[in-house]
Amino acid sequence: MFLDQSEQIKSLLRSGHMIHIGGRPVIVPKPRARAKSPDRTHAIKLALAFVAIYLIWGSTYLAIRYAVETIPPLVTAGIRHSAAGTIMLAWAWWRGFRPTRQQWIAGLVVGALFFLVGHGTLHWAEQYVGSGLAALLIATEPMFILVLGWMMGQQKISVLSALGLGLGVVGVAMLTGVELTMKGSSLWGLLAVLIGSLSWSMGVVVSPRLNLPSDALGRTALPTLCGAAMLLIAAGVTGEFQQTHWSSITLRSVFGLGYLITFGSVIAFTAYTWLLQRVPPALVATHTYANPIVAVILGWWLAHEPLSLRVVLASVAILGAIVLIRRGEQKARAKVPEADPQATEIEASEECA
């Protein structure tokens, strides 16, 4: 079997060429149209997934702010992820997905890191911290991922990746730095966002080692539901349900919560989980650089906020950071010894299927 795979790979190398999709090498046969179409389709899927995590998650900071105006934060996050997780699990179940006990346990671990701590702290902090400042603090996520990945031996910090991360932080600081002086924020709110960023980064690093479902929708649904259950328990323990004045909830908060459920959780997080299995985590984490740009554009468009030269320069810096991080990851992977690429090709082909 292994000899047959080796011969197939050698044949592909003789009749094809190598390209990189999401930082991973894939052999593309020459030049028949039918052979190229799956790679073109995969590239389109990658582009749409990045659009989702860049644009949609950029708008969720404002939606969270609207939602927690009249709905307590843990209740907001719990309802949000309960609805989204139920929709996704029902859809996956209808398609034939059946989670195992081990997969539920893995979902509990990831759900605690992503949602109970990661999103719970963010929803709570946005009562006291401006959305621009929250976006700036969330930009620490790629740094946490690189350091944690290096500590666990999963990746190396290349020079280009380090430069890209530094440039990205500078860009985000240029974009939202004025928020530090214009808006008040509590120390606990700042710490909460940083703790949430660290927790989310830990989830990114450990999730590939856990027995999560291979089905993309099921892989999203289980952590979402587990995290939602823990959020609702936390809301009950902290007394948020008793403090909720259901008759006083505004239409804006309802719309904000509905947007978070449909777009922020179901669509964007499904795209995020799918990307984590196909591109380096540090590249996926570049959404934290693009999200503040989206927030500023929405502010300019909907709230008539000025679009200054500072914003333009910050955007250039952020896009440059994304390019540097991607090239850094590609160069790091290109240093794999000659004996290993064949195994890498088999693994990459399975993941892209």
KETIPA-34042 format. One line per 10 residues: number of its first residue (from 1); their letters; for each residue y, x, z of N, C-alpha, C. Coordinates in steps of 0.001 Angstrom, whole numbers, plus 500000, padded with zeros to 6 digits. Layout:
NUM = A = Y:X:Z:Y:X:Z:Y:X:Z; ...
END
This chain:
1 = MFLDQSEQIK = 498788:500832:500000:500000:500000:500000:501255:500861:500000; 501275:501855:500894:502431:502731:500992:502601:503558:499731; 501447:503965:499101:501526:504721:497861:502109:503862:496760; 501718:502567:496727:502259:501663:495719:503765:501523:495880; 504238:501383:497146:505672:501266:497389:506400:502527:496943; 505787:503694:497223:506406:504952:496840:506535:505058:495333; 505477:504647:494598:505531:504703:493147:506578:503747:492592; 506700:502554:493231:507709:501597:492784:509105:502164:492968; 509332:502824:494096:510653:503401:494369:510968:504500:493362; 509977:505381:493077:510204:506445:492101:510512:505869:490723
11 = SLLRSGHMIH = 509810:504769:490370:510055:504135:489090:511467:503575:489012; 511932:502941:490113:513291:502408:490157:514330:503518:490039; 514069:504643:490706:515002:505754:490644:515109:506310:489232; 513974:506307:488486:514002:506815:487121:514734:505849:486186; 514606:504533:486459:515155:503542:485527:516422:502874:486025; 516937:503292:487196:518105:502623:487751:519086:503599:488332; 520019:503057:489126:521033:503884:489776:521281:503333:491173; 521972:504127:491973:522210:503782:493369:523633:503274:493547; 523761:502134:494270:525081:501641:494650:525073:501391:496152; 526275:501164:496719:526387:500855:498139:526967:499461:498299
21 = IGGRPVIVPK = 526243:498619:498994:526703:497273:499307:526866:497190:500814; 528100:497003:501281:528332:496957:502714:527954:498238:503414; 528060:499368:502735:527758:500648:503360:526292:501018:503327; 525431:500173:502700:524003:500474:502635:523592:500771:501195; 522751:501789:500963:522335:502132:499602:521309:501145:499057; 521496:500696:497817:520572:499785:497150:520346:500296:495744; 519091:500325:495284:518756:500760:493933:518881:499567:492990; 519675:499725:491930:519903:498663:490956:519311:499086:489623; 518347:498339:489102:517758:498700:487808:518774:498616:486682; 518566:499366:485606:519407:499352:484412:518869:498335:483423
31 = PRARAKSPDR = 519761:498043:482497:520993:497313:482665:520738:495861:482359; 519514:495353:482653:519191:493973:482322:520000:493016:483183; 520518:491963:482585:521420:491036:483286:520716:490352:484451; 519463:489975:484268:518760:489265:485330:518551:490148:486550; 518334:491440:486316:518114:492343:487452:519375:492547:488258; 520549:492437:487589:521798:492684:488290:522294:491466:489057; 521869:490271:488655:522433:489065:489242:522228:488944:490750; 521057:489328:491317:520941:489230:492769:521945:490099:493502; 522239:491315:492958:523197:492188:493610:524608:491610:493513; 524914:490992:492364:526220:490365:492213:526358:489203:493199
41 = THAIKLALAF = 525288:488421:493334:525308:487309:494280:525486:487808:495704; 524800:488887:496030:524915:489451:497380:526331:489958:497644; 526943:490582:496641:528313:491065:496803:529280:489910:497038; 529047:488788:496349:529888:487602:496549:529715:487060:497962; 528467:487039:498449:528216:486579:499809:528916:487468:500831; 528861:488778:500605:529555:489701:501496:531053:489427:501512; 531634:489219:500329:533071:488973:500246:533455:487690:500963; 532684:486623:500755:532983:485350:501413:532828:485448:502927; 531820:486204:503384:531617:486364:504821:532785:487111:505457; 533291:488146:504786:534444:488870:505321:535698:488002:505294
51 = VAIYLIWGST = 535855:487180:504256:536986:486245:504216:536932:485318:505429; 535725:484843:505768:535585:483932:506901:536003:484583:508215; 535490:485798:508487:535809:486405:509780:537232:486948:509816; 537804:487260:508654:539189:487737:508620:540172:486574:508763; 540048:485556:507922:541029:484484:507877:540825:483436:508964; 539587:482967:509099:539345:481890:510069:539567:482377:511491; 538969:483521:511828:539150:484010:513193:540605:484417:513461; 541362:484752:512415:542776:485024:512609:543545:483798:513040; 543086:482627:512616:543770:481384:512966:543279:480789:514293; 542150:481274:514822:541608:480670:516040:542416:481015:517287
61 = YLAIRYAVET = 543183:482116:517254:544019:482423:518418:545004:481282:518676; 545605:480768:517613:546530:479654:517749:545796:478379:518155; 544600:478171:517584:543822:476976:517919:543397:476989:519384; 542999:478152:519893:542633:478252:521315:543834:477920:522183; 544970:478467:521807:546188:478221:522577:546498:476732:522661; 546379:476031:521527:546620:474587:521509:545582:473845:522356; 544318:474261:522255:543245:473552:522961:543387:473657:524475; 543695:474863:524985:543740:475049:526440:545049:474561:527048; 545946:474008:526227:547171:473436:526771:546863:472275:527711; 545885:471435:527332:545563:470260:528158:544078:470144:528483
71 = IPPLVTAGIR = 543265:471086:528005:541834:471107:528343:541554:472426:529050; 540939:472431:530233:540659:473683:530938:539856:474647:530060; 540069:475956:530215:539519:476942:529265:537995:476982:529199; 537311:476987:530339:535851:477051:530298:535263:475754:529751; 535895:474629:530038:535471:473356:529463:535657:473396:527943; 536813:473914:527512:537076:474049:526074:535999:474881:525396; 535739:476075:525944:534747:476967:525336:533350:476366:525405; 533014:475700:526522:531687:475105:526664:531448:473982:525677; 532429:473063:525552:532296:471976:524590:532248:472521:523170; 533117:473485:522889:533180:474087:521554:531821:474621:521130
81 = HSAAGTIMLA = 531210:475433:521963:529962:476080:521575:528756:475159:521721; 528830:474158:522601:527747:473168:522679:527642:472385:521384; 528785:471906:520899:528780:471140:519650:528343:472011:518482; 528935:473215:518377:528606:474096:517262:527137:474517:517304; 526646:474895:518492:525260:475331:518610:524272:474227:518296; 524573:473004:518727:523694:471869:518436:523623:471600:516944; 524768:471634:516272:524800:471426:514818:523968:472484:514103; 524158:473743:514483:523453:474826:513801:521953:474796:514070; 521553:474512:515326:520120:474470:515636:519449:473294:514933; 520132:472139:514873:519558:470980:514178:519361:471285:512694
91 = WAWWRGFRPT = 520342:471952:512116:520240:472327:510699:519095:473313:510486; 519010:474331:511353:517934:475319:511227:516567:474679:511463; 516490:473754:512424:515225:473067:512720:514781:472237:511524; 515735:471568:510875:515419:470757:509694:514881:471627:508565; 515341:472882:508504:514863:473818:507485:513545:474479:507864; 513003:474152:509036:511706:474683:509432:511739:475758:510498; 512913:476070:511037:513025:477110:512059:512472:476616:513389; 511622:477432:514038:511065:477101:515342:511191:478333:516253; 512134:478313:517190:512352:479494:518039:511207:479715:519015; 510918:480989:519297:509898:481358:520268:510540:481599:521634
101 = RQQWIAGLVV = 509694:481766:522642:510191:482026:523985:510972:483332:524038; 510466:484373:523372:511143:485665:523358:512508:485565:522680; 512607:484744:521648:513881:484572:520960:514895:483834:521833; 514441:482885:522646:515345:482203:523583:515859:483178:524636; 514985:484084:525096:515410:485082:526085:516469:486002:525479; 516226:486450:524234:517219:487274:523556:518522:486508:523372; 518420:485207:523071:519608:484375:522931:520400:484270:524221; 519709:484261:525352:520395:484233:526645:521214:485501:526864; 520625:486646:526523:521331:487927:526710:522575:487984:525827; 522388:487690:524527:523515:487754:523602:524541:486673:523915
111 = GALFFLVGHG = 524068:485480:524296:524984:484397:524638:525851:484726:525839; 525283:485422:526814:526069:485820:527988:527151:486822:527610; 526787:487783:526747:527749:488820:526368:528825:488286:525416; 528399:487522:524398:529343:487024:523409:530212:485884:523944; 529585:484920:524611:530276:483660:524875:530683:483463:526329; 529755:483645:527266:530130:483442:528655:531245:484395:529062; 531050:485684:528786:532057:486680:529161:533088:486860:528043; 532607:487106:526812:533512:487411:525711:534509:486298:525422; 534012:485085:525135:534895:483980:524820:535445:483294:526064; 534675:483282:527136:535169:482649:528358:536434:483316:528874
121 = TLHWAEQYVG = 536439:484642:528898:537628:485359:529367:538802:485192:528417; 538538:485163:527097:539620:485002:526130:540265:483628:526261; 539453:482573:526355:540004:481224:526508:540821:481127:527798; 540310:481719:528866:541034:481671:530138:542336:482467:530044; 542289:483635:529424:543455:484520:529378:544584:483938:528549; 544263:483127:527528:545318:482604:526674:546183:481551:527366; 545877:481233:528607:546801:480443:529419:547985:481279:529882; 547793:482607:529922:548795:483504:530494:549249:484597:529537; 548451:484887:528503:548744:485981:527571:549034:485392:526206; 550112:485863:525549:550435:485410:524206:549336:485731:523219
131 = SGLAALLIAT = 549213:484903:522171:548136:485103:521201:548261:486441:520468; 549499:486900:520211:549678:488201:519574:549217:489336:520451; 549538:489253:521724:549108:490285:522663:547596:490256:522833; 547007:489066:522856:545553:488964:522942:544890:489629:521737; 545465:489416:520543:544919:490050:519342:544997:491567:519432; 546097:492067:519988:546237:493516:520149:545172:494072:521082; 544919:493384:522185:543925:493865:523136:542506:493748:522577; 542230:492708:521803:540918:492558:521179:540664:493686:520179; 541740:494311:519685:541586:495422:518736:540910:496632:519356; 540696:496637:520675:539933:497716:521310:538437:497602:521012
141 = EPMFILVLGW = 537993:496473:520454:536575:496250:520202:535922:497344:519361; 536497:497766:518219:535842:498829:517442:535682:500132:518219; 536647:500450:519069:536528:501672:519865:535379:501553:520855; 535278:500397:521502:534167:500170:522420:532832:500271:521700; 532757:499698:520493:531503:499703:519731:531090:501128:519381; 532042:501919:518910:531717:503303:518551:531245:504097:519761; 531943:503960:520887:531573:504716:522086:530218:504257:522609; 529998:502930:522675:528718:502414:523165:527584:502792:522217; 527833:502685:520907:526809:503067:519941:526461:504542:520031; 527474:505370:520258:527235:506808:520415:526445:507083:521697
151 = MMGQQKISVL = 526782:506403:522779:526077:506586:524052:524610:506173:523945; 524326:505144:523110:522959:504667:522950:522231:505362:521810; 522901:506335:521155:522270:507083:520084:522096:506314:518799; 522853:505224:518609:522715:504401:517409:523589:504888:516258; 524672:505584:516544:525541:506041:515474:526365:507237:515934; 526906:507943:514943:527783:509070:515216:529223:508692:514885; 530148:509308:515582:531564:509058:515327:532050:510100:514333; 532209:509694:513091:532699:510616:512069:534203:510789:512203; 534696:511834:511577:536139:512108:511627:536923:510986:510955; 536432:510524:509784:537135:509457:509081:537144:508161:509880
161 = SALGLGLGVV = 536005:507830:510521:535954:506619:511330:536919:506701:512503; 536976:507868:513132:537901:508046:514250:539350:507908:513795; 539661:508497:512636:541020:508363:512101:541326:506908:511746; 540339:506217:511179:540537:504818:510827:540792:503945:512042; 540022:504173:513103:540227:503404:514326:541612:503666:514902; 542006:504931:514916:543331:505256:515437:544440:504627:514615; 544296:504675:513285:545307:504086:512410:545350:502571:512579; 544182:501968:512774:544138:500525:512980:544839:500092:514248; 544632:500841:515314:545311:500523:516572:546819:500663:516408; 547253:501699:515681:548690:501873:515428:549239:500680:514651
171 = GVAMLTGVEL = 548489:500237:513643:548931:499099:512848:549049:497823:513668; 548043:497559:514501:548086:496365:515342:549217:496465:516361; 549440:497663:516883:550544:497858:517831:551888:497599:517161; 552044:498055:515901:553269:497777:515161:553442:496281:514928; 552329:495612:514707:552375:494195:514370:552742:493318:515554; 552206:493643:516733:552366:492760:517891:553038:493454:519069; 553531:494672:518879:554103:495415:520000:555283:494726:520644; 556062:493973:519842:557220:493274:520393:556794:492239:521424; 555557:491718:521284:555081:490707:522231:555055:491241:523659; 554892:492560:523808:554807:493129:525152:556091:492910:525944
181 = TMKGSSLWGL = 557229:492877:525272:558508:492711:525956:559053:491294:525847; 558631:490548:524798:559197:489221:524591:558478:488141:525383; 557181:488325:525682:556417:487288:526362:555856:487827:527668; 555914:486990:528690:555333:487388:529966:553821:487257:529939; 553173:488056:530721:551712:487983:530800:551287:488500:532156; 550202:487941:532667:549723:488381:533969:548764:489548:533817; 548699:490383:534859:547792:491521:534839:546348:491060:534708; 546013:489964:535383:544641:489456:535319:544310:488973:533906; 545292:488401:533225:545054:487973:531843:544760:489137:530928; 545539:490225:531092:545305:491422:530284:543918:492004:530543
191 = LAVLIGSLSW = 543557:492099:531830:542240:492637:532177:541122:491745:531653; 541342:490425:531682:540314:489498:531214:540029:489694:529729; 541080:489875:528916:540875:490083:527479:540129:491393:527228; 540487:492446:527962:539803:493728:527792:538337:493641:528201; 538060:492935:529291:536669:492752:529718:535897:491969:528659; 536531:490944:528098:535880:490185:527036:535606:491026:525803; 536550:491904:525453:536349:492793:524312:535177:493736:524544; 535097:494301:525745:533990:495189:526083:532661:494447:526055; 532629:493232:526589:531398:492453:526611:530930:492107:525203; 531870:491696:524354:531502:491387:522963:530967:492633:522267
201 = SMGVVVSPRL = 531581:493777:522502:531127:495025:521884:529714:495383:522335; 529420:495160:523602:528060:495400:524095:527063:494493:523387; 527453:493244:523143:526571:492335:522416:526300:492815:521005; 527326:493344:520330:527161:493874:518975:526170:495034:518972; 526278:495909:519966:525452:497118:519998:524003:496803:520371; 523774:495894:521322:522408:495647:521796:521671:494610:520964; 522370:493742:520225:521695:492658:519506:520655:493143:518502; 520874:494281:517775:519814:494718:516862:518522:495109:517568; 518565:495409:518852:517370:495819:519599:516637:494639:520219; 517206:493451:520134:516604:492279:520751:515799:491483:519735
211 = NLPSDALGRT = 514898:490674:520244:514009:489882:519392:514688:488573:518994; 515793:488695:518288:516492:487516:517782:515832:487032:516494; 516001:485760:516149:515375:485243:514922:515881:485961:513683; 515020:486079:512675:515448:486643:511397:516233:485625:510583; 515996:484334:510833:516757:483282:510175:518210:483358:510623; 519145:483486:509664:520560:483706:509997:521137:482560:510808; 520784:481322:510442:521326:480168:511157:520743:480071:512563; 519430:480282:512669:518804:480261:513991:519281:481401:514867; 519547:482546:514250:520047:483707:514977:521426:483427:515570; 522195:482568:514937:523505:482177:515447:523391:481060:516470
221 = ALPTLCGAAM = 522499:480108:516204:522411:478910:517042:521945:479209:518468; 520927:480057:518624:520370:480282:519958:521378:480911:520924; 522048:482031:520570:523052:482574:521490:524205:481606:521752; 524578:480828:520718:525675:479876:520889:525320:478818:521919; 524117:478252:521817:523693:477227:522769:523513:477792:524175; 522913:478970:524255:522718:479597:525568:524066:479915:526222; 524987:480463:525430:526310:480749:525962:527044:479488:526375; 526888:478413:525593:527534:477138:525923:527020:476591:527249; 525706:476662:527456:525140:476173:528710:525699:476942:529902; 525806:478257:529769:526343:479072:530855:527828:478793:531085
231 = LLIAAGVTGE = 528579:478547:530005:529994:478219:530134:530186:476895:530867; 529371:475889:530520:529490:474589:531177:529102:474673:532653; 528091:475486:532955:527722:475702:534367:528873:476367:535107; 529478:477386:534476:530614:478072:535095:531790:477119:535295; 532008:476216:534322:533092:475236:534458:532834:474308:535637; 531567:473929:535832:531243:473080:536972:531394:473801:538296; 530951:475052:538347:531037:475828:539589:532485:476072:539983; 533350:476340:539003:534755:476636:539293:535606:475377:539468; 535002:474200:539277:535733:472960:539506:536581:472497:538343; 536366:473056:537152:537212:472680:536013:536988:471235:535567
241 = FQQTHWSSIT = 535752:470747:535678:535509:469363:535277:536293:468387:536164; 536356:468683:537464:537113:467826:538367:538619:467905:538094; 539060:469048:537560:540482:469240:537298:540910:468710:535926; 539949:468283:535113:540270:467811:533766:540812:466382:533814; 542007:466169:533294:542609:464843:533191:542395:464350:531758; 541288:463656:531546:540882:463301:530202:541916:462427:529488; 542601:461574:530222:543592:460695:529606:544855:461440:529192; 545042:462648:529709:546251:463417:529413:546053:464430:528296; 544848:464489:527728:544577:465450:526656:545348:465046:525405; 546096:465973:524847:546933:465680:523683:546133:465744:522387
251 = LRSVFGLGYL = 546712:465123:521338:546066:465141:520025:546002:466567:519490; 547009:467387:519798:547012:468767:519329:545846:469549:519935; 545570:469321:521211:544428:469989:521838:543112:469527:521229; 543021:468246:520917:541799:467714:520292:541588:468344:518920; 542653:468399:518121:542543:469030:516805:542212:470519:516928; 542834:471185:517909:542530:472595:518121:541072:472812:518457; 540513:471963:519332:539102:472081:519705:538197:471783:518516; 538549:470759:517733:537747:470439:516551:537732:471572:515540; 538863:472224:515355:538939:473366:514442:538082:474520:514949; 538125:474771:516255:537330:475845:516831:535842:475598:516648
261 = ITFGSVIAFT = 535423:474328:516796:534005:473991:516655:533541:474205:515218; 534271:473601:514271:533825:473593:512875:533985:474949:512212; 535188:475490:512287:535493:476716:511560:535249:477967:512400; 535803:477999:513613:535698:479196:514430:534286:479516:514858; 533477:478464:515170:532122:478702:515674:531076:478609:514580; 530997:477461:513889:529911:477249:512930:530043:478180:511724; 531194:478149:511057:531348:478886:509805:531546:480385:510046; 532562:480729:510838:532908:482140:510995:531845:482919:511764; 531298:482332:512839:530317:483097:513604:528998:483251:512852; 528633:482262:512033:527454:482424:511175:527660:483591:510207
271 = AYTWLLQRVP = 528852:483662:509609:529158:484780:508713:529142:486106:509466; 529677:486109:510683:529727:487323:511499:528313:487828:511815; 527426:486932:512246:526056:487324:512581:525316:487824:511348; 525534:487174:510211:524896:487601:508967:525359:488995:508572; 526652:489267:508721:527186:490584:508372:526641:491682:509264; 526436:491396:510545:525946:492416:511474:524583:492967:511058; 523817:492189:510299:522497:492632:509870:522539:493410:508556; 523731:493512:507952:523813:494111:506626:524827:495229:506478; 525788:495323:507360:526801:496382:507287:526970:496993:508671; 527533:498198:508758:527716:498848:510052:528585:498011:510998
281 = PALVATHTYA = 528258:497972:512304:529037:497169:513258:530519:497511:513277; 530862:498800:513141:532277:499187:513174:533036:498603:511984; 532375:498422:510843:533031:497809:509691:533235:496318:509921; 532240:495653:510492:532386:494234:510818:533534:494034:511806; 533672:494975:512740:534699:494864:513778:536109:495025:513248; 536261:495402:511974:537612:495520:511419:538306:494171:511306; 537575:493079:511556:538237:491774:511558:539315:491723:512637; 539167:492546:513684:540173:492553:514742:541492:493141:514261; 541470:493872:513149:542698:494375:512558:543333:493329:511641; 542506:492608:510882:543029:491624:509939:543502:490352:510629
291 = NPIVAVILGW = 542859:489984:511744:543201:488727:512407:544670:488610:512806; 545299:489661:513371:546729:489529:513691:547609:489301:512467; 547211:489862:511310:547980:489626:510084:547979:488133:509753; 546800:487528:509837:546683:486097:509562:547532:485293:510548; 547498:485697:511813:548283:484988:512825:549774:485045:512515; 550256:486203:512064:551678:486351:511739:552042:485526:510507; 551175:485532:509493:551444:484747:508286:551502:483258:508618; 550572:482784:509451:550596:481387:509858:551871:481066:510639; 552291:482000:511499:553534:481801:512230:554729:481704:511307; 554758:482556:510260:555855:482531:509281:555834:481243:508468
301 = WLAHEPLSLR = 554626:480821:508093:554482:479655:507221:554708:478345:507984; 554111:478231:509169:554150:476974:509902:555266:476906:510938; 555603:478072:511516:556608:478069:512590:557893:478783:512200; 558042:479139:510915:559263:479760:510395:559613:481054:511122; 558581:481853:511462:558822:483152:512085:559170:484173:510994; 560048:485140:511285:560470:486100:510254:559339:487033:509827; 559314:487342:508542:558349:488303:507988:559106:489596:507725; 559040:490524:508674:559892:491717:508653:559195:492899:507991; 559970:493984:507807:559428:495230:507273:558357:495787:508199; 558531:495604:509499:557546:496066:510475:556180:495437:510203
311 = VVLASVAILG = 556167:494163:509840:554914:493474:509551:554270:494045:508296; 555079:494325:507277:554552:494883:506032:553933:496265:506277; 554643:497116:507023:554119:498457:507320:552839:498376:508149; 552805:497454:509097:551586:497289:509901:550416:496850:509036; 550670:495979:508080:549603:495522:507184:549038:496679:506370; 549912:497552:505875:549462:498724:505118:548587:499621:505991; 549019:499833:507238:548246:500671:508155:546878:500067:508438; 546821:498755:508605:545554:498089:508923:544600:498152:507734; 545093:497898:506535:544229:497994:505355:543734:499425:505155; 544606:500401:505414:544178:501797:505335:543090:502111:506349
321 = AIVLIRRGEQ = 543177:501522:507531:542153:501732:508555:540802:501208:508103; 540794:500042:507462:539541:499467:506982:538890:500392:505949; 539693:500935:505039:539167:501848:504021:538584:503106:504667; 539298:503685:505627:538829:504905:506289:537519:504662:507034; 537433:503548:507754:536218:503257:508520:535037:503066:507577; 535245:502352:506495:534136:502138:505554:533670:503453:504949; 534610:504289:504525:534221:505569:503931:533555:506471:504964; 534042:506421:506193:533426:507219:507240:531990:506823:507493; 531721:505509:507503:530352:505039:507705:529463:505411:506521; 530003:505312:505311:529208:505655:504130:528847:507138:504113
331 = KARAKVPEAD = 529796:507988:504475:529520:509422:504497:528516:509780:505586; 528599:509092:506717:527649:509356:507801:526232:508999:507367; 526093:507894:506629:524767:507482:506175:524267:508371:505039; 525184:508956:504293:524780:509827:503180:524158:511129:503662; 524290:511440:504958:523751:512685:505502:522302:512554:505960; 521663:511389:505675:520259:511203:506032:519410:512187:505237; 518395:512831:505835:517559:513806:505124:516880:513198:503911; 516517:514065:502954:515941:513610:501692:514644:512846:501890; 513901:513177:502940:512609:512522:503137:512756:511082:503563; 513905:510687:504112:514049:509362:504670:514586:508296:503726
341 = PQATEIEASE = 515312:508633:502649:515909:507581:501853:514937:506546:501339; 513677:506949:501045:512739:505968:500523:512491:504882:501546; 512268:505283:502801:512078:504279:503843:513334:503455:504038; 514482:504116:503918:515744:503393:504058:515889:502352:502968; 515451:502694:501735:515571:501765:500625:514721:500528:500852; 513500:500721:501370:512628:499580:501635:513273:498667:502663; 513780:499261:503740:514409:498482:504805:515644:497761:504287; 516480:498448:503488:517700:497841:502980:517389:496692:502042; 516317:496847:501215:515966:495782:500303:515528:494551:501049; 514773:494724:502145:514322:493580:502931:515516:492864:503565
351 = ECA = 516481:493605:504065:517628:493006:504718:518526:492276:503720; 518591:492738:502489:519457:492104:501489:518791:490910:500834; 517495:490648:501081:516787:489581:500394:517269:488203:500819
END
